[in-house]
Amino acid sequence: MPRSFLRRAVLLGAFGPVALSTGGPGIAFGYPPAVGILGSSRNCLACHADNGPWRDDTNLIVDVLDKESGKSLKQADGTFLIAAGRGEATTVLTVIGRRAGSREEAPYRAAWLYVDPTRIGDASSLSKFARGWSVNLPMACRLVGDVSAAYPGSLVTVLPMTIRPDDDAGDAQIELQVMLTKGESVKGKPREGMIGSYYERAVRLVVAPRTEAR
């Protein structure tokens, strides 16, 4: 079976919870956010308003952890670095939310997407992840309430993502797009009814020698 087909099958499995509704001929609405999947939107703000109370400050949690060690993959420059040996899978945990003790009202859910911006608008592939990299769960929308040993007592979502550099993979940089939200959007009017705060983080993918992969 061609590897490209496998990648598409994995993505379709990951997008299983996505609910689609038609708004007339040629119009489709997707939730969780479908940047680059259903259309050529650059990010979540093409549909949703950035009007929430959750600032990009020290109380914000947007982290990527190594699943085995529990250590953050955040680098000194603020980017995240995920390294994997060619053909070898590695799993990370995406942790999003607010720290315990934050004064703002708690967000209700977190939505996130790992995307290669250069692939948005590319109709030749359903995958918008880095070329040559297989991934099982590049996007999700999840209610807060998970438990993270790295952030005890905090209001967060935690979900694993497994990636693998295949034969044609190279080093790449992608984006982690995040929204904290509360309330419900009006059907067909996503800027109404729901408040949200949007953030972006850079993620570097590195094909490492197998003996050095982390």
C-alpha positions in Angstrom: 0.0 0.0 0.0 1.5 3.4 -0.9 2.8 5.4 2.0 1.0 8.5 0.9 -2.3 6.6 1.1 -1.3 5.5 4.7 -0.7 9.1 5.6 -4.1 10.1 4.3 -5.8 7.2 6.1 -4.2 8.2 9.4 -5.3 11.8 8.9 -8.8 10.8 8.1 -8.8 8.8 11.3 -7.5 11.8 13.2 -10.2 14.0 11.7 -13.0 11.5 12.6 -14.6 13.8 15.2 -14.9 16.7 12.7 -18.5 17.7 12.1 -19.2 19.1 8.6 -22.3 20.9 7.6 -23.1 22.5 4.3 -24.1 26.1 4.0 -25.2 26.0 0.4 -23.5 25.0 -2.8 -19.7 25.2 -2.5 -19.8 26.2 1.1 -18.6 24.0 4.0 -18.1 24.7 7.7 -15.7 22.5 9.8 -15.2 22.1 13.5 -12.6 21.7 14.9 -10.8 24.3 12.9 -9.9 23.0 9.4 -7.2 25.4 8.3 -5.9 24.3 4.9 -8.1 21.2 4.9 -11.4 22.5 3.7 -10.1 25.7 2.3 -7.1 28.0 2.1 -7.5 29.9 5.4 -4.2 30.9 6.8 -5.2 30.3 10.4 -8.1 30.2 12.8 -8.7 33.9 12.7 -10.1 33.6 9.2 -13.3 32.5 10.9 -13.0 33.2 14.7 -12.5 36.4 16.6 -9.4 36.9 18.8 -11.3 38.6 21.6 -10.8 36.4 24.7 -9.4 37.5 28.0 -6.5 35.0 28.0 -3.3 36.9 27.3 0.0 35.5 26.0 1.6 35.9 29.4 3.3 33.8 32.1 0.0 32.1 33.0 -0.5 30.8 29.5 0.5 27.1 28.9 1.4 26.1 25.4 3.9 23.3 25.7 5.1 20.2 23.9 6.5 17.5 26.1 8.5 14.3 25.3 6.1 11.6 26.3 8.7 9.2 27.7 10.7 11.7 29.8 8.0 14.3 30.5 10.5 17.1 29.6 9.5 20.1 27.7 10.9 20.4 24.1 10.9 24.2 24.3 14.2 25.8 23.3 15.8 29.0 24.5 14.4 30.9 21.5 10.9 29.9 22.3 10.6 27.3 19.5 10.0 23.6 20.1 12.4 21.0 18.7 11.1 17.5 17.9 13.8 15.1 16.7 13.3 11.5 15.5 15.3 8.9 13.6 14.3 8.2 10.1 11.6 5.5 10.1 11.3 5.7 13.9 8.2 7.0 15.6 8.3 9.4 18.5 5.4 10.6 20.7 5.0 14.0 22.2 2.3 15.5 24.5 0.6 18.8 23.6 -0.3 20.6 26.7 -2.5 23.7 26.5 -4.3 25.8 29.1 -3.8 28.2 32.0 -1.8 27.9 35.1 -3.3 27.3 38.5 -4.1 30.6 40.2 -4.9 32.6 37.0 -7.3 35.4 37.7 -9.2 35.2 34.4 -12.2 33.0 34.0 -11.2 29.5 32.9 -11.4 28.6 29.2 -13.8 25.9 28.3 -11.8 24.2 25.6 -8.6 24.3 23.6 -8.2 23.8 19.9 -4.9 23.3 18.2 -3.3 22.4 14.8 0.2 21.5 13.7 0.5 22.8 10.1 3.1 23.6 7.5 1.9 27.0 6.2 3.6 26.3 2.8 1.1 23.4 2.2 -2.1 25.5 2.8 -3.8 25.7 -0.5 -2.1 22.6 -1.8 -5.0 20.6 -3.2 -2.8 17.6 -4.1 -2.8 16.3 -0.5 -5.1 16.1 2.5 -2.1 16.3 4.8 -0.9 19.8 5.7 1.8 18.5 8.0 5.5 18.6 7.0 6.2 16.7 3.8 7.6 13.3 4.3 6.5 13.1 8.0 3.7 10.7 9.0 1.5 12.0 11.9 -1.5 10.4 13.6 -3.2 13.4 15.3 -2.1 16.9 14.0 -5.2 18.7 15.3 -7.8 18.4 18.0 -10.4 20.3 19.9 -10.7 19.2 23.5 -12.4 20.3 26.7 -10.0 21.4 29.5 -9.8 19.1 32.5 -6.9 16.8 31.8 -4.2 16.1 34.3 -0.6 17.0 33.6 2.2 16.1 36.0 4.2 19.0 34.5 1.5 21.5 35.5 -0.3 20.2 38.6 -3.6 21.8 39.4 -3.7 23.7 36.1 -6.6 23.8 33.7 -5.2 22.1 30.7 -5.8 19.7 27.8 -3.3 17.0 27.2 -3.1 14.8 24.1 -0.4 12.6 22.5 0.8 13.0 19.0 3.0 10.5 17.3 5.2 11.4 14.3 7.7 9.6 12.1 10.1 10.8 9.4 9.8 8.6 6.4 12.2 8.0 3.5 11.5 11.4 1.9 11.4 13.5 5.1 13.8 16.3 5.8 14.2 18.9 8.5 11.2 21.2 8.5 9.6 24.0 10.5 5.8 24.0 11.1 3.4 26.1 13.2 1.4 25.1 16.3 -1.7 27.2 16.1 -3.8 27.4 19.3 -7.1 28.8 20.4 -8.5 28.9 23.9 -12.3 29.3 23.8 -15.4 29.6 25.8 -19.1 29.6 24.7 -20.6 28.4 21.5 -20.3 29.9 18.0 -23.5 30.7 16.1 -24.0 28.3 13.3 -22.7 29.9 10.1 -21.5 32.9 12.1 -18.3 31.7 13.8 -17.4 35.2 15.1 -20.5 35.4 17.1 -21.3 33.7 20.4 -17.8 32.3 21.2 -14.9 34.2 22.7 -11.3 33.0 22.0 -7.7 33.9 22.3 -5.3 32.9 19.5 -1.6 32.0 19.7 1.1 30.6 17.4 4.3 28.8 18.2 7.1 27.6 15.9 8.0 23.9 15.9 11.2 22.5 14.3 11.2 18.9 13.1 14.7 17.3 12.8 15.6 14.0 11.2 18.2 12.8 13.6 20.7 9.9 13.4 18.9 6.9 15.0 21.5 6.7 17.8 20.8 10.3 18.7 17.0 10.5 18.3 15.1 11.7 21.3 
